Amino acid sequence: MSRHGRPHQPHLGGDPEDPRPEAAGQEAPDAARAEDPRGSEDGVPGAGAPRGDAPAEHTPAGQAPQARTPQVPEEAGPPAARIRVNDDAKVTPLAEDEALQEVPDAGGRFSAWRRTRQERAAARTLTASRRADDLPPAPAPVPPAGAAERTAGPGGSTVVAFPGPSASRRRRRRLAGVLTALVLIAVLAGVLFLTPLLAVREVQVRGAELTDPARVEEALAGYHGVPLPRVSEDEVRDAVDAVPQVRSIEVVLEPPHRLVVELQERVPVAAVADGGEFSVVDSEGVELRTAATAQEAGVPVVEGGPEVLGTERFEAIAGVLAALPESVLGQLSAASAESLSSVELDFADGRTVVWGTAEDSELKAQVLRELVEARGTASGVETYDVSSPTRPVVR
């Protein structure tokens, strides 16, 4: 079969089924060289070689074939080249001075039918393009919502960009996320604020020197069983305000069950005689404790009794005593003021301090401490006048 699907046509005088050259109308190369009187140096038969398309002579049976004298042309040209096609099934002579022609297109019905379809397709394309040129340009199609966007990629490939989620879908997702967070927060708040998982089981008091810790714990007994997140510092302060020794507090929550109250106590600065006892008070006149004697009180005694508390004279004296360092305050036995500008302090050994007004009390306190530490108790000094702190007088 040929490459066009048609069976090979046998050459005249040859058998198509016989693969030998003699069966295809060609003589063996040795026989051709023997019949060619000229021969060929290149091994190519001369022009007088028998052709496969010449009619074969019939030889009667029983007789030997007679040798055929080759016909030699009168004018011998240049030796011809032979082109072998289809496994030497077809040999075509070609002169050396002839040029090879371009191989023609394959023929047959199929090739003709294919050319016809190609021509018709080209004609339809040309007609459609001419009609499109006459029509106004059509608007670009608007892709539907959520449609994939196609773009040209490298090498003419198509890149499909899938659209993102729509606005409604994004809103639903955000709403679902917010609702989930709210539910989790509600559950967590319920666990912390409503369950006894973090309930108060212990109240601890720190910084109590003048204050009785049991009194503070008693004031906060109502918080036992209350979850720690529900404990308010303002409420705890209001509950502890009944304890006079406490000036301020700081609440510390120590999970899982401890409530810690750190106390900042009031500082005792004076004492007033109240019947047969002495009431120890701070600079604001708040009674902190009671003492049987002045020595037990440990602070200067202010003349005037409980009635002096809350007056301007007591405020002036208390301001002076609050400014004194502890080393000097512990040596005083009494404090008095006939007027706001005549505050005087008495040491336990009889020495006297003339203070004057309550102005510049911080500076006066520093000067008095330096004088007391420099002179000492055995120096014979009886009076320290610091009413003018820049020019103190010692007598």
C-alpha positions, 0 to 999 in steps of 0.5 A: 500500500502507498502512503495515500492508501492505494495499492502499489501498481505493478510495473510492466513485466514484474511481479509486485509481490517479488521483492527482487529487482528483476521482478519489478522490471529491473535487471540485476546489477551484474546483468546490467553491467554485462549487457552495457558495453560501456560500463560505468566507473561509478557503478551507475548503469549507462543510458542503454540499460533496459528500462522497467517500462519496456515490453518484455519479450516472450521466450518459447518454453524449452529454449534458452533466452537469447542475449539482447544487444543493448541499444546505444544512442548515437550521441552519448550524453553525461551519465544520468543519476538514478533516484530510488523511491519506495525501497527501490521499488521505483527508479527514476533516471535524472541527468546531472544537469537537471535540478530537483523539482519541489515535491507536489502536494499529495493528491487524491479525494481526501486532499481535494476535499480538505482543500475545498473545506479550507477554501470555504472556511476562509471565504466564510471568515472573510465575509463575516469580517466584512459584515462586522466592519459595517456594524457599530461596535457592540458594547463589552459584555458585563460579566454576571456577579460572581463570574470568573475573570479570564485574562491572557497569560504568557504564551497565549494561555488563559488565566482564570481569576476566580472572584472573591466572596460577594459583599453579602457573603462577607457581611454574613461571615462578619456577622457570624464571627461577631455573634460567635465572639459575643456568645463566647464572651457571654459564656466566659462572663457567666462562668466568672461572675455567676459561678463559685469557680473564683469565689472569695474564701479568704480575706488577708489584711496587710500593713496593720500596725495600729489596726486590729486585723480581725476588725478589718476581716469582720468588716469584709465578712460579707464578701465570702462566696462572692466571685472575685470579678464582682469585688469592687474596690470602692465597696471594700473601702466603704466597708473598711471606713468604719475602722478609724486607723485606716486612712486608705486601702488597696485591694488585690485579687489573688485568684482563685479564692483570696482577697487581699487588703493592703492598709495605709494607716493614719499617723498619730501626732498628738494626744488630748486628755479625756477624763482619766485617759488620753486619746491618741489622734492624727493630724486631722483629729481622728481618734486612733486609740486610747492610752492610760498615761501620757508616756504610754501615748508616745506623742505630745499632749495638746492642752485643751482637752477634746474640745480643742479638736477641730479648731484652728489652733489644733490644726496649726499645732497638728501641722507643726507636729506632722512636719517634725521628724520622728527623732524629734517628735519622740522627745516632745512631751507637750504642744500648745498655742495661745494664738495661731502665730505663737506655737510652742513645743516642750521637750520632756527634759524641759527644753522649749522650742519657739515655733511661731506660725505654721508657715515654713514648717518643713524648713523649720523642722529641718533647722530644729533637727540640725540644732538638736543633733548638734547641741545635744542634751548636755549642751545647756541649751534651754530654748531653740527659736526657729520662728525665723528659720534663716536666722535661728537663735539658741539660748 
